[in-house]
Amino acid sequence: IRTREEGWFSLQGMELAQLQLDWRHIPTMMKYNEHYKLAIYVRPSRCTEERCNSPDDRVRLPPAEHVYRSRSPNPCSRPMELPAWFLDPSVDKHDLLNMTILALDDIIFKIEVHIVHGLFIPASPQFV
């Protein structure tokens, strides 16, 4: 495994990854989307962002060109969009949560939890 791919999991086309997040021990005062967020990065990824070839020409590049010209190991620097059921505030994020990733092509993916409120940085080891 390459150094830049440490922490990434691989799936071949049509394989499934079943994720189980046990967040029952997370303090209830921590609110999802206010204090912490789940991020799933997938490579290769396709971005919905549009870029231009130069500030002068302003010719839009198709997404494929954007991906191949990127210098980043993760072409799209944003995590994938999470399912609507997960983002629904009525879903208790202090519970056992299950998700499935279906790879339509060979991919590698990485899961991260981002602490977005500095007050809760000491709680970050609880997400390991």
N, CA, C and O atoms as a MOPAC input file, in Angstrom:
PM7 MOZYME 1SCF
protein

 N      0.85400 1    -1.19000 1     0.00000 1
 C      0.00000 1     0.00000 1     0.00000 1
 C      0.89100 1     1.24200 1     0.00000 1
 O      1.90000 1     1.29800 1     0.70400 1
 N      0.50900 1     2.21500 1    -0.78500 1
 C      1.28500 1     3.44600 1    -0.85800 1
 C      1.02400 1     4.28600 1     0.38500 1
 O     -0.04500 1     4.19900 1     0.99000 1
 N      1.99900 1     5.09300 1     0.76000 1
 C      1.85200 1     5.92400 1     1.95700 1
 C      0.62200 1     6.81500 1     1.86400 1
 O     -0.09600 1     6.99000 1     2.84800 1
 N      0.37700 1     7.38000 1     0.68400 1
 C     -0.77400 1     8.28800 1     0.54200 1
 C     -2.10900 1     7.56200 1     0.62700 1
 O     -3.15600 1     8.19900 1     0.74200 1
 N     -2.07800 1     6.22400 1     0.57100 1
 C     -3.31200 1     5.44500 1     0.62800 1
 C     -3.52300 1     4.78000 1     1.98600 1
 O     -4.43100 1     3.96100 1     2.12700 1
 N     -2.70900 1     5.11000 1     2.98300 1
 C     -2.90500 1     4.53300 1     4.31700 1
 C     -4.24300 1     5.00100 1     4.87400 1
 O     -4.60800 1     6.17100 1     4.75300 1
 N     -4.95700 1     4.08300 1     5.47600 1
 C     -6.26500 1     4.41100 1     6.03000 1
 C     -7.39600 1     4.28000 1     5.02800 1
 O     -8.55900 1     4.48300 1     5.37700 1
 N     -7.07100 1     3.94300 1     3.78900 1
 C     -8.07900 1     3.75300 1     2.74800 1
 C     -8.39800 1     2.27100 1     2.63900 1
 O     -7.52600 1     1.42700 1     2.84700 1
 N     -9.64100 1     1.95500 1     2.31600 1
 C    -10.08700 1     0.57900 1     2.10300 1
 C    -10.42000 1     0.42400 1     0.62300 1
 O    -10.90000 1     1.36600 1    -0.00800 1
 N    -10.17000 1    -0.74900 1     0.07200 1
 C    -10.42800 1    -0.94100 1    -1.35800 1
 C    -11.63700 1    -1.84300 1    -1.58000 1
 O    -11.91400 1    -2.75300 1    -0.79900 1
 N    -12.33900 1    -1.56200 1    -2.65900 1
 C    -13.46100 1    -2.38400 1    -3.11800 1
 C    -13.31500 1    -2.56200 1    -4.61700 1
 O    -12.97400 1    -1.62000 1    -5.33300 1
 N    -13.57200 1    -3.76300 1    -5.08700 1
 C    -13.61900 1    -3.99000 1    -6.52500 1
 C    -15.04300 1    -3.71600 1    -6.99600 1
 O    -15.97600 1    -3.65500 1    -6.19500 1
 N    -15.19100 1    -3.55300 1    -8.29000 1
 C    -16.50500 1    -3.26100 1    -8.85200 1
 C    -17.55500 1    -4.25900 1    -8.38800 1
 O    -17.31400 1    -5.46600 1    -8.38500 1
 N    -18.70800 1    -3.75900 1    -8.00100 1
 C    -19.86700 1    -4.52500 1    -7.53400 1
 C    -19.66600 1    -5.17300 1    -6.16300 1
 O    -20.45900 1    -6.03000 1    -5.77300 1
 N    -18.63800 1    -4.78800 1    -5.43300 1
 C    -18.47400 1    -5.26200 1    -4.05500 1
 C    -19.16000 1    -4.29200 1    -3.10300 1
 O    -19.36200 1    -3.11900 1    -3.41600 1
 N    -19.51400 1    -4.81700 1    -1.93000 1
 C    -20.16400 1    -4.02300 1    -0.89300 1
 C    -19.24100 1    -3.86200 1     0.30500 1
 O    -18.46300 1    -4.75700 1     0.63700 1
 N    -19.34400 1    -2.71000 1     0.94300 1
 C    -18.70400 1    -2.50200 1     2.24300 1
 C    -19.82700 1    -2.17300 1     3.21500 1
 O    -20.61200 1    -1.25500 1     2.97900 1
 N    -19.89900 1    -2.91500 1     4.29500 1
 C    -20.91100 1    -2.64300 1     5.30600 1
 C    -20.23600 1    -1.91700 1     6.46200 1
 O    -19.31700 1    -2.44400 1     7.09000 1
 N    -20.69500 1    -0.71900 1     6.73200 1
 C    -20.13100 1     0.11300 1     7.79000 1
 C    -21.04600 1     0.06400 1     8.99600 1
 O    -22.26600 1     0.16300 1     8.86800 1
 N    -20.45600 1    -0.08700 1    10.15500 1
 C    -21.22800 1    -0.03600 1    11.39200 1
 C    -20.54100 1     0.96500 1    12.30900 1
 O    -19.39900 1     0.76700 1    12.72300 1
 N    -21.24600 1     2.03100 1    12.61800 1
 C    -20.72800 1     3.09000 1    13.47700 1
 C    -21.37300 1     2.94100 1    14.84700 1
 O    -22.58100 1     3.12200 1    14.99700 1
 N    -20.57400 1     2.61500 1    15.82600 1
 C    -21.09600 1     2.48400 1    17.19000 1
 C    -20.83200 1     3.78900 1    17.92700 1
 O    -19.76500 1     3.98900 1    18.50700 1
 N    -21.81200 1     4.66300 1    17.89400 1
 C    -21.68800 1     5.97000 1    18.52000 1
 C    -22.53000 1     6.07000 1    19.78800 1
 O    -22.89900 1     7.16900 1    20.20200 1
 N    -22.83600 1     4.93200 1    20.40700 1
 C    -23.65100 1     4.93800 1    21.62700 1
 C    -22.92900 1     5.59700 1    22.79300 1
 O    -23.57400 1     6.08700 1    23.72000 1
 N    -21.60900 1     5.61700 1    22.76200 1
 C    -20.83100 1     6.16700 1    23.87300 1
 C    -20.49900 1     7.65500 1    23.69600 1
 O    -19.89100 1     8.25900 1    24.58000 1
 N    -20.89000 1     8.24600 1    22.56900 1
 C    -20.60900 1     9.65700 1    22.31900 1
 C    -21.47700 1    10.49700 1    23.26000 1
 O    -22.67600 1    10.24400 1    23.37600 1
 N    -20.89000 1    11.49000 1    23.93300 1
 C    -21.68200 1    12.31900 1    24.85300 1
 C    -22.89600 1    12.94100 1    24.15100 1
 O    -22.78400 1    13.45900 1    23.04000 1
 N    -24.03500 1    12.88400 1    24.80400 1
 C    -25.27500 1    13.38200 1    24.19200 1
 C    -25.25200 1    14.89000 1    23.96000 1
 O    -26.01700 1    15.40300 1    23.14300 1
 N    -24.38100 1    15.60100 1    24.67000 1
 C    -24.29500 1    17.04300 1    24.43800 1
 C    -23.63300 1    17.35800 1    23.09000 1
 O    -23.72700 1    18.48400 1    22.60200 1
 N    -22.96400 1    16.36400 1    22.48700 1
 C    -22.36600 1    16.56300 1    21.16300 1
 C    -23.44900 1    16.36300 1    20.10700 1
 O    -24.04200 1    15.28900 1    20.01000 1
 N    -23.69500 1    17.38400 1    19.33400 1
 C    -24.74300 1    17.35200 1    18.31000 1
 C    -24.11300 1    17.17100 1    16.93300 1
 O    -23.16700 1    17.86500 1    16.56000 1
 N    -24.67500 1    16.20500 1    16.18400 1
 C    -24.19100 1    15.97200 1    14.83300 1
 C    -24.44700 1    17.20700 1    13.97400 1
 O    -25.50000 1    17.83700 1    14.07000 1
 N    -23.49100 1    17.53400 1    13.15500 1
 C    -23.50200 1    18.66400 1    12.22900 1
 C    -23.21000 1    19.99300 1    12.91000 1
 O    -22.96400 1    20.98600 1    12.22400 1
 N    -23.22900 1    20.04000 1    14.22900 1
 C    -22.82600 1    21.23900 1    14.96200 1
 C    -21.45000 1    21.04100 1    15.58600 1
 O    -20.61100 1    21.94100 1    15.56400 1
 N    -21.22800 1    19.85100 1    16.14100 1
 C    -19.98100 1    19.57200 1    16.85200 1
 C    -19.10800 1    18.53700 1    16.15100 1
 O    -17.88700 1    18.55300 1    16.30700 1
 N    -19.71000 1    17.64900 1    15.39100 1
 C    -18.95300 1    16.63800 1    14.64500 1
 C    -19.71600 1    16.25300 1    13.38600 1
 O    -20.93400 1    16.41000 1    13.30600 1
 N    -18.97500 1    15.74600 1    12.40200 1
 C    -19.56600 1    15.31800 1    11.12800 1
 C    -18.87100 1    14.05500 1    10.65100 1
 O    -17.70300 1    13.82100 1    10.96400 1
 N    -19.58500 1    13.25500 1     9.90300 1
 C    -19.02800 1    12.08000 1     9.24800 1
 C    -18.64200 1    12.47600 1     7.82700 1
 O    -19.39900 1    13.15900 1     7.13800 1
 N    -17.46100 1    12.04300 1     7.39400 1
 C    -17.00300 1    12.31000 1     6.02900 1
 C    -16.52200 1    11.00200 1     5.41700 1
 O    -15.71300 1    10.28900 1     6.01100 1
 N    -17.02500 1    10.69300 1     4.22700 1
 C    -16.58800 1     9.50700 1     3.49300 1
 C    -16.00900 1     9.99200 1     2.17100 1
 O    -16.70900 1    10.57800 1     1.34400 1
 N    -14.71300 1     9.73600 1     1.98700 1
 C    -14.02000 1    10.11800 1     0.76300 1
 C    -13.88000 1     8.89100 1    -0.12400 1
 O    -13.57000 1     7.80200 1     0.35800 1
 N    -14.10800 1     9.06700 1    -1.40700 1
 C    -14.03200 1     7.96400 1    -2.36200 1
 C    -13.10200 1     8.37500 1    -3.50000 1
 O    -13.15100 1     9.50200 1    -3.99100 1
 N    -12.25500 1     7.43200 1    -3.90300 1
 C    -11.35900 1     7.67900 1    -5.02600 1
 C    -11.42600 1     6.52000 1    -5.99200 1
 O    -11.31900 1     5.39900 1    -5.49500 1
 N    -11.58300 1     6.61900 1    -7.27500 1
 C    -11.70500 1     7.91100 1    -7.95200 1
 C    -13.07000 1     8.52500 1    -7.67800 1
 O    -14.07300 1     7.82200 1    -7.55300 1
 N    -13.08700 1     9.83000 1    -7.59000 1
 C    -14.34500 1    10.52500 1    -7.33300 1
 C    -14.61900 1    11.47900 1    -8.47900 1
 O    -13.70800 1    11.88800 1    -9.19900 1
 N    -15.84000 1    11.81500 1    -8.63300 1
 C    -16.23900 1    12.77100 1    -9.66000 1
 C    -16.85700 1    13.95800 1    -8.95300 1
 O    -17.77300 1    13.81300 1    -8.14300 1
 N    -16.35000 1    15.12000 1    -9.26700 1
 C    -16.80000 1    16.33100 1    -8.59800 1
 C    -17.92700 1    16.98700 1    -9.38600 1
 O    -18.00900 1    16.85600 1   -10.60800 1
 N    -18.77800 1    17.68000 1    -8.67700 1
 C    -19.81000 1    18.46500 1    -9.34000 1
 C    -19.33200 1    19.89300 1    -9.55800 1
 O    -20.04700 1    20.71700 1   -10.12800 1
 N    -18.11700 1    20.18000 1    -9.10100 1
 C    -17.54900 1    21.50600 1    -9.29900 1
 C    -17.19200 1    21.68100 1   -10.76800 1
 O    -16.86900 1    20.71600 1   -11.46000 1
 N    -17.25200 1    22.91300 1   -11.23200 1
 C    -16.80600 1    23.20400 1   -12.58700 1
 C    -15.60700 1    24.11900 1   -12.49400 1
 O    -15.56500 1    25.03200 1   -11.67000 1
 N    -14.63500 1    23.86600 1   -13.34700 1
 C    -13.43600 1    24.69700 1   -13.37400 1
 C    -13.19100 1    25.18200 1   -14.79000 1
 O    -13.69200 1    24.61500 1   -15.76100 1
 N    -12.41200 1    26.24200 1   -14.88200 1
 C    -12.05500 1    26.79900 1   -16.18100 1
 C    -10.59000 1    26.50400 1   -16.46100 1
 O     -9.80400 1    26.27100 1   -15.54200 1
 N    -10.22600 1    26.51800 1   -17.76200 1
 C     -8.84900 1    26.20400 1   -18.11200 1
 C     -7.89300 1    27.32600 1   -17.73300 1
 O     -6.74100 1    27.05400 1   -17.39700 1
 N     -8.33500 1    28.57700 1   -17.77600 1
 C     -7.50600 1    29.69900 1   -17.32900 1
 C     -8.41900 1    30.89100 1   -17.06800 1
 O     -9.53000 1    30.95700 1   -17.59300 1
 N     -7.94400 1    31.83500 1   -16.25300 1
 C     -8.78800 1    33.01000 1   -15.96900 1
 C     -9.08800 1    33.83600 1   -17.22700 1
 O    -10.11000 1    34.52000 1   -17.29200 1
 N     -8.19600 1    33.77000 1   -18.22500 1
 C     -8.39900 1    34.57100 1   -19.43700 1
 C     -9.41300 1    33.93300 1   -20.38400 1
 O    -10.33300 1    34.60200 1   -20.85500 1
 N     -9.24400 1    32.62500 1   -20.66500 1
 C    -10.12500 1    31.95200 1   -21.62400 1
 C    -11.48400 1    31.61700 1   -21.02800 1
 O    -12.51100 1    31.74600 1   -21.69400 1
 N    -11.48600 1    31.19400 1   -19.78800 1
 C    -12.68800 1    30.79600 1   -19.06100 1
 C    -13.49300 1    29.73200 1   -19.80900 1
 O    -14.72200 1    29.78800 1   -19.85500 1
 N    -12.78500 1    28.76100 1   -20.39300 1
 C    -13.42900 1    27.62500 1   -21.04000 1
 C    -13.62300 1    26.55400 1   -19.98000 1
 O    -12.66800 1    26.15100 1   -19.31600 1
 N    -14.86100 1    26.09200 1   -19.82000 1
 C    -15.14700 1    25.08600 1   -18.79500 1
 C    -14.51400 1    23.75400 1   -19.15700 1
 O    -14.56900 1    23.30700 1   -20.30300 1
 N    -13.91200 1    23.13300 1   -18.15300 1
 C    -13.32800 1    21.80800 1   -18.32800 1
 C    -14.36600 1    20.76700 1   -17.95600 1
 O    -15.05600 1    20.92300 1   -16.94900 1
 N    -14.49500 1    19.70100 1   -18.74800 1
 C    -15.40900 1    18.62600 1   -18.35200 1
 C    -14.90700 1    17.94200 1   -17.08600 1
 O    -13.70900 1    17.99000 1   -16.80600 1
 N    -15.78400 1    17.31000 1   -16.31600 1
 C    -15.37000 1    16.67600 1   -15.05600 1
 C    -14.20400 1    15.70700 1   -15.20800 1
 O    -13.34600 1    15.65200 1   -14.32700 1
 N    -14.14400 1    14.93500 1   -16.30700 1
 C    -13.05200 1    13.96800 1   -16.48000 1
 C    -11.71000 1    14.68300 1   -16.54200 1
 O    -10.73500 1    14.22100 1   -15.94900 1
 N    -11.64900 1    15.81200 1   -17.25800 1
 C    -10.39200 1    16.55000 1   -17.32800 1
 C    -10.02200 1    17.08100 1   -15.95700 1
 O     -8.85400 1    17.06700 1   -15.56800 1
 N    -11.01000 1    17.54300 1   -15.23700 1
 C    -10.75300 1    18.07200 1   -13.89500 1
 C    -10.13100 1    17.00300 1   -13.00900 1
 O     -9.20900 1    17.28300 1   -12.24100 1
 N    -10.63500 1    15.78000 1   -13.11500 1
 C    -10.12200 1    14.69000 1   -12.28700 1
 C     -8.69000 1    14.35800 1   -12.65800 1
 O     -7.84300 1    14.22400 1   -11.77400 1
 N     -8.39900 1    14.22100 1   -13.94600 1
 C     -7.07100 1    13.79200 1   -14.35400 1
 C     -6.01600 1    14.87700 1   -14.21000 1
 O     -4.83200 1    14.56100 1   -14.09100 1
 N     -6.40000 1    16.12200 1   -14.21800 1
 C     -5.42800 1    17.20200 1   -14.08300 1
 C     -5.15800 1    17.56600 1   -12.62400 1
 O     -4.26800 1    18.36600 1   -12.33600 1
 N     -5.90100 1    16.99900 1   -11.73600 1
 C     -5.74300 1    17.32300 1   -10.32200 1
 C     -4.42500 1    16.78200 1    -9.79400 1
 O     -4.02400 1    15.67200 1   -10.14300 1
 N     -3.75400 1    17.55500 1    -8.95800 1
 C     -2.50100 1    17.10500 1    -8.34200 1
 C     -2.75800 1    16.40300 1    -7.00800 1
 O     -1.86900 1    15.75300 1    -6.45800 1
 N     -3.95500 1    16.53800 1    -6.50800 1
 C     -4.30100 1    15.95400 1    -5.21500 1
 C     -4.48500 1    14.44600 1    -5.35000 1
 O     -4.98100 1    13.97700 1    -6.37400 1
 N     -4.08500 1    13.66400 1    -4.31000 1
 C     -4.34600 1    12.22700 1    -4.36800 1
 C     -5.84200 1    11.92400 1    -4.31700 1
 O     -6.26900 1    10.83800 1    -4.71200 1
 N     -6.62500 1    12.85900 1    -3.84200 1
 C     -8.08000 1    12.71600 1    -3.83700 1
 C     -8.63900 1    13.80600 1    -4.74400 1
 O     -8.76100 1    14.95400 1    -4.31400 1
 N     -8.98400 1    13.47400 1    -5.99600 1
 C     -9.36800 1    14.50700 1    -6.95700 1
 C    -10.44200 1    15.45400 1    -6.45500 1
 O    -10.34200 1    16.66200 1    -6.66800 1
 N    -11.43200 1    14.95400 1    -5.81600 1
 C    -12.46100 1    15.82400 1    -5.25700 1
 C    -12.17100 1    15.93200 1    -3.77200 1
 O    -12.22900 1    14.93700 1    -3.04900 1
 N    -11.86600 1    17.11300 1    -3.32500 1
 C    -11.44400 1    17.27000 1    -1.93600 1
 C    -12.60900 1    17.23700 1    -0.95000 1
 O    -12.40200 1    17.27800 1     0.26300 1
 N    -13.81400 1    17.16400 1    -1.46500 1
 C    -14.97700 1    17.12500 1    -0.58200 1
 C    -15.43600 1    15.68900 1    -0.37200 1
 O    -15.29500 1    14.85400 1    -1.26600 1
 N    -15.98100 1    15.39800 1     0.79800 1
 C    -16.51400 1    14.04200 1     1.01000 1
 C    -17.78000 1    13.82900 1     0.18800 1
 O    -18.42800 1    14.78100 1    -0.24800 1
 N    -18.11600 1    12.55600 1    -0.01300 1
 C    -19.32900 1    12.25800 1    -0.77000 1
 C    -20.56200 1    12.68100 1     0.02300 1
 O    -20.51700 1    12.80300 1     1.24700 1
 N    -21.64000 1    12.89800 1    -0.68100 1
 C    -22.88900 1    13.29900 1    -0.04100 1
 C    -23.46300 1    12.10100 1     0.71500 1
 O    -23.55800 1    11.00100 1     0.17000 1
 N    -23.83900 1    12.32100 1     1.95900 1
 C    -24.39000 1    11.24300 1     2.78100 1
 C    -25.88200 1    11.07400 1     2.48000 1
 O    -26.53400 1    12.01700 1     2.03200 1
 N    -26.42200 1     9.87800 1     2.72500 1
 C    -27.83900 1     9.63900 1     2.42100 1
 C    -28.77100 1    10.52200 1     3.24900 1
 O    -28.44300 1    10.93000 1     4.36400 1
 N    -29.93200 1    10.80400 1     2.67800 1
 C    -30.91100 1    11.68500 1     3.32800 1
 C    -31.33700 1    11.14600 1     4.68700 1
 O    -31.52100 1    11.92800 1     5.62000 1
 N    -31.49700 1     9.83200 1     4.82400 1
 C    -31.93600 1     9.28000 1     6.10500 1
 C    -30.90900 1     9.57700 1     7.19500 1
 O    -31.27900 1     9.80700 1     8.34600 1
 N    -29.62200 1     9.57500 1     6.84000 1
 C    -28.58300 1     9.83100 1     7.83700 1
 C    -28.57500 1    11.30000 1     8.25000 1
 O    -28.35400 1    11.61600 1     9.41900 1
 N    -28.81100 1    12.18600 1     7.31000 1
 C    -28.78900 1    13.62100 1     7.59900 1
 C    -30.04500 1    14.10600 1     8.30400 1
 O    -30.05800 1    15.21200 1     8.84700 1
 N    -31.09100 1    13.30800 1     8.30700 1
 C    -32.34500 1    13.68700 1     8.96200 1
 C    -32.10400 1    13.88600 1    10.45700 1
 O    -31.58100 1    12.99000 1    11.11900 1
 N    -32.47600 1    15.04700 1    10.99700 1
 C    -32.24500 1    15.31200 1    12.42600 1
 C    -32.97200 1    14.35200 1    13.36000 1
 O    -32.58400 1    14.21400 1    14.52000 1
 N    -34.02000 1    13.68600 1    12.87700 1
 C    -34.75200 1    12.76000 1    13.74300 1
 C    -33.98700 1    11.45100 1    13.97500 1
 O    -34.33500 1    10.68800 1    14.87600 1
 N    -32.95000 1    11.18600 1    13.17200 1
 C    -32.13600 1     9.97800 1    13.35600 1
 C    -31.14000 1    10.23700 1    14.48000 1
 O    -30.33200 1    11.16300 1    14.40500 1
 N    -31.20300 1     9.41800 1    15.51000 1
 C    -30.31900 1     9.57300 1    16.66600 1
 C    -28.89700 1     9.18200 1    16.27900 1
 O    -28.63200 1     8.02900 1    15.93900 1
 N    -27.99600 1    10.14100 1    16.33400 1
 C    -26.59600 1     9.88200 1    15.97400 1
 C    -25.78900 1     9.37700 1    17.17100 1
 O    -24.56500 1     9.27500 1    17.09000 1
 N    -26.45200 1     9.06400 1    18.26300 1
 C    -25.79200 1     8.50100 1    19.44800 1
 C    -26.22700 1     7.05400 1    19.60700 1
 O    -26.58300 1     6.61500 1    20.70000 1
 N    -26.19600 1     6.32900 1    18.51600 1
 C    -26.69900 1     4.96600 1    18.48700 1
 C    -25.81700 1     4.13800 1    17.56100 1
 O    -24.78900 1     4.61300 1    17.07700 1
 N    -26.22100 1     2.91800 1    17.32300 1
 C    -25.54300 1     2.03400 1    16.38100 1
 C    -26.10700 1     2.33100 1    14.99100 1
 O    -27.30300 1     2.15600 1    14.75800 1
 N    -25.25600 1     2.77700 1    14.07000 1
 C    -25.69600 1     3.16700 1    12.73200 1
 C    -25.03500 1     2.26800 1    11.69600 1
 O    -23.84100 1     1.98300 1    11.78700 1
 N    -25.80300 1     1.82600 1    10.72100 1
 C    -25.29500 1     0.95200 1     9.66400 1
 C    -25.45800 1     1.62300 1     8.31200 1
 O    -26.47400 1     2.26200 1     8.04000 1
 N    -24.44100 1     1.47000 1     7.46300 1
 C    -24.46800 1     1.98000 1     6.09400 1
 C    -23.82700 1     0.95100 1     5.18800 1
 O    -23.02800 1     0.12700 1     5.63200 1
 N    -24.18000 1     1.00300 1     3.92600 1
 C    -23.58000 1     0.12300 1     2.92800 1
 C    -23.05900 1     0.97100 1     1.78000 1
 O    -23.74000 1     1.87700 1     1.30000 1
 N    -21.84600 1     0.66700 1     1.34800 1
 C    -21.27100 1     1.31900 1     0.17600 1
 C    -21.20500 1     0.27000 1    -0.92700 1
 O    -20.64000 1    -0.80600 1    -0.73000 1
 N    -21.77700 1     0.57800 1    -2.07900 1
 C    -21.71500 1    -0.30000 1    -3.24600 1
 C    -20.77800 1     0.34000 1    -4.25700 1
 O    -21.00700 1     1.46600 1    -4.69900 1
 N    -19.72900 1    -0.37300 1    -4.61900 1
 C    -18.77300 1     0.13600 1    -5.60200 1
 C    -19.22200 1    -0.27400 1    -6.99700 1
 O    -19.30600 1    -1.46500 1    -7.29800 1
 N    -19.50800 1     0.69200 1    -7.83900 1
 C    -19.87500 1     0.39400 1    -9.21800 1
 C    -18.63300 1     0.15400 1   -10.07300 1
 O    -18.72200 1    -0.40900 1   -11.16400 1
 N    -17.48700 1     0.58100 1    -9.57500 1
 C    -16.20000 1     0.38200 1   -10.23000 1
 C    -15.17700 1     0.16700 1    -9.12000 1
 O    -15.52400 1     0.29700 1    -7.94600 1
 N    -13.94300 1    -0.15500 1    -9.44800 1
 C    -12.90900 1    -0.31100 1    -8.42700 1
 C    -12.67400 1     1.03600 1    -7.74900 1
 O    -12.46300 1     2.04800 1    -8.41700 1
 N    -12.71300 1     1.03900 1    -6.42400 1
 C    -12.53700 1     2.28600 1    -5.67100 1
 C    -11.69600 1     2.02400 1    -4.43400 1
 O    -11.47800 1     0.88100 1    -4.03400 1
 N    -11.23200 1     3.10800 1    -3.84400 1
 C    -10.75600 1     3.07100 1    -2.46700 1
 C    -11.54700 1     4.15200 1    -1.73500 1
 O    -11.90500 1     5.17500 1    -2.31800 1
 N    -11.81400 1     3.91400 1    -0.45300 1
 C    -12.57700 1     4.89200 1     0.31300 1
 C    -11.98600 1     5.03600 1     1.70600 1
 O    -11.30000 1     4.15000 1     2.21400 1
 N    -12.27300 1     6.16700 1     2.29700 1
 C    -11.75300 1     6.49500 1     3.62500 1
 C    -12.87500 1     7.13900 1     4.42500 1
 O    -13.64100 1     7.95100 1     3.90600 1
 N    -12.96000 1     6.76600 1     5.69400 1
 C    -13.99500 1     7.31200 1     6.57200 1
 C    -13.31400 1     8.16800 1     7.63100 1
 O    -12.33800 1     7.74500 1     8.25000 1
 N    -13.83000 1     9.35900 1     7.83000 1
 C    -13.29100 1    10.26600 1     8.84300 1
 C    -14.43700 1    10.88000 1     9.62600 1
 O    -15.54000 1    11.06100 1     9.10900 1
 N    -14.16000 1    11.19400 1    10.87000 1
 C    -15.08900 1    11.99200 1    11.67200 1
 C    -14.39000 1    13.31900 1    11.91800 1
 O    -13.26800 1    13.35300 1    12.42300 1
 N    -15.04700 1    14.40000 1    11.56300 1
 C    -14.47900 1    15.73100 1    11.73400 1
 C    -15.10300 1    16.40100 1    12.95100 1
 O    -16.32300 1    16.52900 1    13.04800 1
 N    -14.26200 1    16.82000 1    13.86500 1
 C    -14.72300 1    17.61800 1    15.00700 1
 C    -14.75100 1    19.06300 1    14.51400 1
 O    -13.70600 1    19.62200 1    14.18000 1
 N    -15.93300 1    19.66800 1    14.46600 1
 C    -16.06500 1    21.00500 1    13.89200 1
 C    -16.24200 1    22.09200 1    14.95300 1
 O    -16.34000 1    23.27300 1    14.62000 1
 N    -16.28100 1    21.70500 1    16.19900 1
 C    -16.38300 1    22.66800 1    17.30100 1
 C    -15.19700 1    22.42200 1    18.22100 1
 O    -15.06300 1    21.34500 1    18.80300 1
 N    -14.34600 1    23.41500 1    18.34800 1
 C    -13.10400 1    23.26900 1    19.10600 1
 C    -13.28100 1    22.81200 1    20.54100 1
 O    -12.37600 1    22.20000 1    21.10800 1
 N    -14.42500 1    23.09600 1    21.13700 1
 C    -14.67700 1    22.69300 1    22.51700 1
 C    -14.62900 1    21.17700 1    22.68000 1
 O    -14.33400 1    20.67900 1    23.76700 1
 N    -14.92000 1    20.43600 1    21.60000 1
 C    -15.01700 1    18.98200 1    21.68600 1
 C    -13.79400 1    18.24600 1    21.14600 1
 O    -13.84800 1    17.03200 1    20.95300 1
 N    -12.70900 1    18.94600 1    20.90200 1
 C    -11.48100 1    18.28000 1    20.44200 1
 C    -11.02100 1    17.20800 1    21.42700 1
 O    -10.56100 1    16.15700 1    20.98100 1
 N    -11.12000 1    17.41500 1    22.74300 1
 C    -10.71500 1    16.33800 1    23.66200 1
 C    -11.54700 1    15.06000 1    23.51400 1
 O    -11.11300 1    13.99600 1    23.95700 1
 N    -12.72200 1    15.14200 1    22.90500 1
 C    -13.56900 1    13.95500 1    22.72200 1
 C    -13.20700 1    13.17300 1    21.46300 1
 O    -13.79600 1    12.12200 1    21.21200 1
 N    -12.26400 1    13.65000 1    20.67100 1
 C    -11.94500 1    12.98500 1    19.40000 1
 C    -11.48400 1    11.53300 1    19.55300 1
 O    -11.79100 1    10.73500 1    18.66700 1
 N    -10.76400 1    11.12900 1    20.62100 1
 C    -10.40000 1     9.71100 1    20.74100 1
 C    -11.61200 1     8.77700 1    20.86500 1
 O    -11.47700 1     7.57500 1    20.63800 1
 N    -12.77100 1     9.29500 1    21.21500 1
 C    -13.96300 1     8.44800 1    21.33900 1
 C    -14.48500 1     7.97900 1    19.98600 1
 O    -15.32300 1     7.07900 1    19.92500 1
 N    -14.00100 1     8.57800 1    18.90200 1
 C    -14.45400 1     8.19600 1    17.56700 1
 C    -13.53600 1     7.17900 1    16.90300 1
 O    -13.79400 1     6.78200 1    15.76700 1
 N    -12.48500 1     6.74800 1    17.56800 1
 C    -11.54600 1     5.79500 1    16.95700 1
 C    -12.14400 1     4.41200 1    16.94600 1
 O    -11.51000 1     3.46900 1    16.47300 1

